[in-house]
Amino acid sequence: MTGTAHESAGTRRAPELEAFYQVLQRRRDVRGEFTGAPIPDDMLERVLGAAHSAPSVGLSQPWDFVLVRDESTRGRFREHVAGERKVFADTLTGEEAQLFSKIKIEGILESSVGVVVTYDPSRGSPAVLGRHAIADAGLYSVCLAIQNLWLAATAEGLGVGWVSFYREEFLASLVGLPEGIRPVAWLCLGPVSELATTPDLERHGWRRRRPLADALHQEQWTPRNS
């Protein structure tokens, strides 16, 4: 391929690549920006379809998605989350306690729908190709589905918030999960007024993003100061 042809091909792909990286950079864990507006059915199906197209160990596809719109169910979950927030808050002191008191941790009632993403370790068993040496490979697959959902939602102009202040047994009971099915995430999903340019925790000063250079190691692990 000539230099001119190579440059031409690169130029044709540039807008597509730029759009892809913009989606990556715009993705946020949304808390307070949900509008509560309904999600068009075709848009929701595309987002869930993106999640369902994720790769999975042994093609086991060990995920399911429980859509929760009922206000009573969401209200009960929010009460539980508020209790778990207090449990965590009680472990903090000083500046950390002050910072955390200002941070909103969920948008359960404000979002349009809750999506409970689950993991079924029995799917494809007993011979799940590629899982014999890494028991958590199936769980990693579910996380890939969540990331697919998140990026698709961002591309569609929707926001996603991952709620993690809950006890798994409570959420499993709340949405009627069968024995052995693990809830991996409650995702708040819906249209937003905006996607913040800076992640909430960084904006509040809870923690700052590490430079890429601090996370890179060549050939062998290199000790870091922190």
URLINVEN-V222852 format. One line per field, one symbol per residue. ss: DSSP state (2 for helix, 1 for strand, 0 for the rest). phi: phi as a letter, one per 40 degrees, with the letter a starting at -180 (. if undefined). A space follows every 50 residues. Layout:
ss->???
phi->???
//
This chain:
ss->00222222222222222222222222001000010000002222222222 22000022200011111100222222222222222222200002222222 20000000000011111111000000000000000022222222222222 22222001111110000222222200000011111111111100000002 22200000000222200000000000
phi->.cdccccccccccdcccccccccdccdbccbbbccgcccddccccccccc cccccacgfcfcbbbbcbbdccccccccccccccccdcdcccbfcccccc ccccbabcccccacbccbbbcccgccbcdgbcbbccdccdcccccccddc ccccccgcbbbccbcacdcccdcdbgccdgcbccabbcbicbcabdcbdd ccccgcabcccddcbcbbgbcbdbca
//
